[in-house]
Amino acid sequence: MLKVNFAANNCNQIHDDRCYLRDRNKESLRALYPAPNNQLIGVKTVDQAKGHPDAELYIDLDFTNDTARILSLSGLLPKPVIVNAVTETLEQLGYPFTRINGWPGFPERSVHELVTNKPDQIKELYTQLGREYQIVPDTPGMIGARILATIINEAWYTWEEEVSTKEEIDTAMKLGTNYPMGPFEWGQRIGLDKIAGLLTVLGRENERYTPSERLLEAAKSLKYD
C-alpha cells in the first residue's frame, strides 16, 4: 500500500519548532497508518504527488483551503484523497474528498474521525489498513475538534478571569482527565489561529462557542505569553 503525504513550505504556527509540517507530518502519517507494509512517500506539493500515479491513497495533512490547492487535489481523484480539513466542510470544498481530524493528538487515536460521501471506498480502504474509523456529520469541527476547541476556549475564559494560571489549568486538566496535554499546551501545538478560526465559525450559529477575546488577540498576533 503506497501512501503519499505532502506538506507546504510555509509555517504560520507560533514557534517554528512546533510547526505541524514535514517531519511532524510524516510522524503523524505513520501514527495514522502504522502497518509495516504501508509505504509512505513524503512530497512537498500536490504536483509532486501526481508523480506517484500508482498510489492507492493520497493524504494532505497540511491542507489549506485555497482554490489552487483544492483544484490540484481534485486532479488526484477518483483515488481516495484524505484532507486534514477540520473546519471546512465537504460541501464548502466542492469535491468528494474525505475529511479527517488531523489535529495533533488525534491521528494517534485508535479510531479516526472521518467525513466522506464514499463510505464503501473508505470501508474497503480501512479494512486493508487494519484501522478503525467513525463516519461523522459534515459539520465544522466534526466532533472531537469541536469538543477540544470548546475546552481550550473555556480555559482562556478562566485565565481571563484570573481564576488560575495557564500552567495550573494545564496541570489540572492532565491530572483530572488523563489528557496528554493541557488546553493551553494543546492549543499552542495545534495553532491558536486554527482554534480561533473554528470557534469563530461555530460561534456564528451558537454563541456558546464565541471565542475569548484574549484568545482572539493571541491568535491574531501569533504570540503566546
N, C-alpha and C positions, 0 to 999 in steps of 0.2 A: 504494500500500500504506500503510495507516494503522497506526501503532504508538501504543500508549498506555503510558506509564510513570508509576507512582505511587510517591511517597515519603512516609513518615511524618514527623511533626513532631519526634519525639523523637530524641535522639542519645546513644548510650551509648559512644561512642568516647573515646579518651584525650584528644585535643585537638579542640576544635570545628572548627578549620580543616582537620581531616583526616576529618571525617565523610563517610561514603560515601552522601550523600544529595543530593537536589535537583540542583544544577548538576553535581556529580560523577556522579550517576546518569545525567543526560542525556548527559553526555560519554561515559560507558560505553555507553549505548544506541546512540549514533552509532558507537562502535567496534564494537559488535555487528553493526549493520546499516547500513553507511555509504553504500549506494547513494543517489544524489541524489534519486531518485524516491520514496524512502520518507519519508512524512510522519510526523513524531514529535510527539505531543502529551503534554506532561507534566501530571500531575494529582497531588494530594496524598493522595487517599483512593481506596479501591476504589469507593465510592459515586459519586465523580466519574467514574470510568472507565465506570461503567454509563451515563453520559450520552453515551457515544460508541458506540451500538449498531452503527454501520457499520464499526467497527474490524475488521480481519482478524486481528489478533494483539494480545494483551494481555501485558504484561511487568511483573512485580513484582520489581525489583532490590533492594528494601528489605524483602523478605519476612521476616515473623516468625511463628513457629509458635504462633499463638494461635487459639482456636476461632472467635472472631468474624471475624477476617480470613480464615480458611480458608473459612468459610461464605459470606462475601461474594464471595470469588474463585470459589467453585463456581457462583455465580449468573451468571458470565460464560461458562460452558461452554454448548454444546459448541464454541464458538470456541477456538482454541489459547490456552492460558494457560501462560506460562512463568514459573516462580518461581525465585528465587535461593535454593534450599534445598540447601545443601551438606551439612549434617549429617542433616537429616530425610529419610527415605525416602518414596517414594510410598505404600508400604504403610502407613506411620505416618500420612501425611496423609489417606489415605482417599478421595482424589478423583483423577481422571485428568488431573492437571496434567502439565507437562513440567518436570523439574528441569534447571537449568543451573548450572554453576560460574561464578558472577558475582563471585567474589572479585577484588579489584584485581589487575591484571596478566593475568588470564585472558580477559576479553572481547576484548582486542586481538589475541589469538592467531588464527592462520589457521583453526584447527579448533576448533569449540565442542564441549565435553563435555556430552552430554545423557543424561537418563534419561527414557524415555517408554514408555507402553504403546499409543501410537498412531503406530507407525513410518511408516505410509502418509501420514498427515496431515503429519508432520514432513518427510518426504521431499519432498512437494509444496511445502510452505512454503519450505524451504531452497533448493529448485531455483529458485523465484521470487526469492528473496533473493540468489541467486548466492553463497552461503556454503557452506563445508564443515562437516561435523559428524561426530561419532563417538558412537554409542549405547553406553553402558557399563552395567554391572550396577547394580541399585537397592540400593546399599550406602552407608553413611555415608562422606562424603568422596570418593565416586566414585573417581577415580584421581589426578588432578592435585593436588587439595587434600589428599589423604591423604599423598602424597609430600612436598608442601611443608610440611605440618604436622609431619611427621617430621623434616625438615631443620631447621625452626625449633626444635623440641624438643631436638634434638641440640646445636644452637648454645647453647641455655640451659644444658644439662648441661655443655658445655665451659666456659662462662663461670663456672658454679658452682664448677668445679674449679680456677678461676684459671689456666687454660692460656693465655688471651689475653683482651684487652678486647673489648667489643662492637664497637667501631669497627674493630678489626683483623680480627675474624671477618667482619664485613660486607664489608670491602675484599677479603679473601682469597676470599670466595665470588663476588663480582662478577668478579674477575680470573680465577679458576680455572674458572668455569662459564659466564661471559658472561651471568649472570642480570642483569635490570635493577635488582634491589635485593638487598641482603644480607638474611640471615634475620631480623635484629632490625628492620631498616627495613621489611621486608615484613610482619612480624608486627604492627608498630605501625600500619601502614596498614590492614591487614585488621581489626585489633582483637584484642588478646590474649584477650579473652573468647571470641571465636569459635574461635581456635586451641585454647585450653584446653578448650573445650566439645567440639570434635571429638575431640581426643586422649582425653578422659575417656570418651567413648562407645566409641572404638576400644579403649581400654585394658581395658574390661570383658571383651573376648573374647581379647585378646592383650596380655600385659604389656609387650611391647616398645614399645607406644605410651604407656605410663604417662607422664603429663606431669611435667616438672621441678617440684619444689616451689617454686622461685623464680618459675617461670613462672605457676604457680597463684596465688601471692601477688600477683604483679604484675597478673594478670587480675582478681583479686578487688578489689584496691584501685584498679584503673584508673590506676595510676601507672607511669611509665616512667622509670627513672633510669639 
